[in-house]
Amino acid sequence: MKVWYGNEKSYDAVLDAQVQLKALLKANPGLEAFDPPSLLEVEDGMGFVNIAGSLIEGSAGWLSMFGVTGYDDIAEALLEGVGDKSVKSIVLKVKSPGGDAKGVRQLGDLIKNVGMVKPVNVHADTIGSAAYWLGSAGGHITLDEMGLAGSIGALIVHTDMSAALEKEGVKKTIIRAGVNKALANPIEPLTDEARAGLQEIVDTSRDLFVNAVAENRGVTAATVESSFGQGKEFMGHKAVAVGLVDKVGTLEDAIAHSKALQKGFKATKAVKV
């Protein structure tokens, strides 16, 4: 059962991408593994790392052709930027509603470590849920005037296929050893006990998210919950007012901030990335 730091639309986008990929591979059985192009763009002493679409654990591979980005692909771009001597600072360009809960903490920690080696800041169009976790790890966040930020929370999508299977004349039965074994499966209706178990998982996941954002933004977990948590989203100047982001502005504004960060910056050489 997948915990998702995003909305249902971003979750469905990954499922749709998987369907499209399956069709592509079926039509082209000789296709080999696909290594997505680098998410790093270097220009004028800055490295731009693109974080876009629905985000998943690992590398997106062929799914990148359908608007999905992998955490490993972002990490690779960050490390590439750190290793490129021409890159003096890094701007995360974010346009994502979120994605997988698994893997986001590790990538967030990497972003903070990279920020100790080279200056990092963020420009965002849409920066939701898992993407916001990553952005909050990147320090100063500039949000587009019409951009959305927030959606701090977790969800699990349970699909009950029991009625569809019955309609097709298919009957599946689960034989359990342990009353809580496989309760939240797709071939049985969701029981109260199963729902409670899933709720406990998403509540715990939400708490991890809130605590990470609180640390990254320098506020308390209670402030996150009361001011901009609970899955709420905020646009532009309202996002600044509640403390989600630091400034409303364009990519050019974020670039100017990035250049300012380069001046007098001293790397923490002991940090390993």
N, C-alpha and C positions, 0 to 999 in steps of 0.2 A: 504494500500500500504506500503510495508516494505522497510525501508531505510537500506542499507547493507554496512557495512564497511568491504569489502572484494572483491574478484573477482567473476566473474560469475561462475567459476568452484566450488568455495566453496558454493555459493548459491545453485547451482544445486545439490551439494552433500547432502544438507539438504533435498531438495525435494525428492531425490532418497531414502534417509534414511526413510522419511515419508511413501513412497510407500512400502518399505520393511517391515516397522513396521505394516502397515495396513494389509499386507498379512500375517504376523506372527500372529496378533491378530485374523484375520479371521480364520486361521487354528487352533488356540488354543483359543477358546472363553472363557475359564475359567481363563485365565491369569489375575493376579491382578497387581496393580501398582508396578513398579519396582524402587527401591531405588539404584542408582548407587553406586558402591564401592567408598571409599574415594580416592581422588586424592592426598592425602598426603602420602609420604613415609619418614620414619624417619631413619636416619643412622648417626652414629658418631657425634651426637649433632647438626645435621642439618635436617631441614624439606624440602623435595623436593616436590613442588607442580607442577603437570603436567597440562599444558595448551596445548591441542592438538586437531587437527581437526577443523571442522567448529564450531563456537561458537554461542550459542543461548541464548536468554533471559530465565530466570528461570532455572529449573532443566531439564537436558536432559532425565531423566527417561530411558525408553526402547531405546530411540534414541542413548544412549551411546553405545549400542551394535553394532551400525552401524557407529561409528567414530565421533559422535557429542558430544560436551561438553557444559554443561550449566553454565552460569555465577554464578548461585546459588551454583552449585557444587564446583566451584573454591573458592567462598567465604567461604563455609563450611570448605574446606580444610585449608584455611588461618587461620580461627578462631580456628580450631583444633590445628594448629601449634602454635598459640599464647598461647593457653591454656596448651600446653604440656611443662612441666618444663624441660624436657630433651632436648628440641629444643632451641638452642642458637642463630640460625640464619636460614633464609629461602632462598632457591634458587628456582626461578621460572624457570622450564624447559619448554621452549616454542617451539612448532612445529605446527604452525597454520597460515593459510592464512587470518584469520579474521572471521567476522561474524556479528551478529545483531548490529545495532546502538543502539537500545534500551537496556539499562542496562549496557552498557560499562562504562559510566561515573561513575556510582555508584560503580562499581567494581574497577575502577581505583582509586577512592577516598579511598576505603577500603585498597587497596594495599599501598597507601601512609601512611595511618593511622597505618597499621601494621608495616611499616618501622620505625615508631616512637617508637614502642614498642620493636621490635626485628629487627636486621639488615636484609635487603632484597637486593638481587641482582639477575641477570638474566643470564641464558645461553640459547641461541636460535639456532635452526637449521633454521627453517623458521619462520619469525616474521613479518607478514603482516597485515596492516590495523588495525582492532579492536585489534588484538593480539599485534600490535606495540603500540597502545595506552596503553594497560595494561603493556607492558614491559617498556615503558618510565616512567610509574609511579613507577616502581620497582628499579629505580636508575641505577647503573652500569650495562651495557649490554655487555656480551661477546658473540660474534657471531662465529659460525663455519666457517672455511675458505671457504667452499663451500656454506655457508648459504646465504639466501636472506632476506633483510630487506627493509621496506618501504611500498609502496602501500597506501600512505596517501591520502584518498579521499573517496567519497561516491557514491553509485549508487542505482538506482531503476530499477528493471527488469519488464518491461511491456509486457504482453503476449496478442497478438491480436488473439482471437479465432473466429472472425466473419466469416472468409472464411471457417474454418473447420465446423462451425455450419451450414452455408449455404449449404455446400456440403452434410451434413447429413440431410438436409431438415428441420432444426430447425431455427426458426426465433424468436428472442427475441427483445423486444422493451422497452426502458426506457422512462417513462413519467416523466419529470422534473418539479420541481417548484424551480427555481433558475438556471440561465444560466450556472453556474459553478458546479452544483451538479453532482457528480459521472462522471466527464468527462473522467478520466483515468480508465475506466472499461474494462474488457477483452472481452466484446461482441460487442464492436464498435471499428473501426479504431481510432488510436490516432490522435486527431486534433491538430492543431498548438497551440490552447489555452491550451489544456490538457498537451501538451509537455512543454509549458512554465511554467505551474504550477508545474509540476514534477521537472523541472530544478531549480526552485526557492527553492524547498524543499531540493534537493541534494546540492545546493550551500550553503544553510544555515547550513546543516549538516556538510559539508566540513569545513566551517569556525569554527564550534564548535570543530571539530577534530584538526584542525591546531592550534587553540588557546590553547587547552589542551596540545598538544605535545610541543608547545613553552614554556609553563610554566614548564612542567616536565623536559625539556632538558635545561632550563635556557637560551633560545635564544628568539629572536623576531619572531612574526608570519611571518613577511616579510622574515626572514632568512629561516624559514621552507619552505615557498613557493618557494623561489629562489634556495635553496641548495638541498633539498631532498623531496619536496612536489610534487604536481601535479600528484600523482599516480605512480611516478617512483619507481623502485625497484633497489637495489644495492647489489652486492655480496661482501662478505668478506671484504678485505682491503679497497675497494672503499666505503663501508658503513661507515667505520671508518673515512676516509678522508673527507666525506661530513658532518659528525657529527651525523649520525643516531645512531651509536653504539660507544662503548668506546674501544673495544679491539677485535681482532680476536684470538680465542683460543678454547680449548677443555672444556668439562665439568669439567675436573680436574682443569683447570685454574680458572673456576668460583668457584669451591669448595675452592681452595686456597684463592681466594679473599674473600669468605664468612667467612672463618676462621679468616682472617686478620681483617674483620669488627667486629668480636666478641670482639677483644681486646680493652678495654677501652670504649666500647659502653655504653651509659647511656640512658635508656628509658625515654620517656616523659610520665610520669605516668598519666597525666591528659587526655591523648588521650583515647577516647572510641572507641571500635571496636565491 
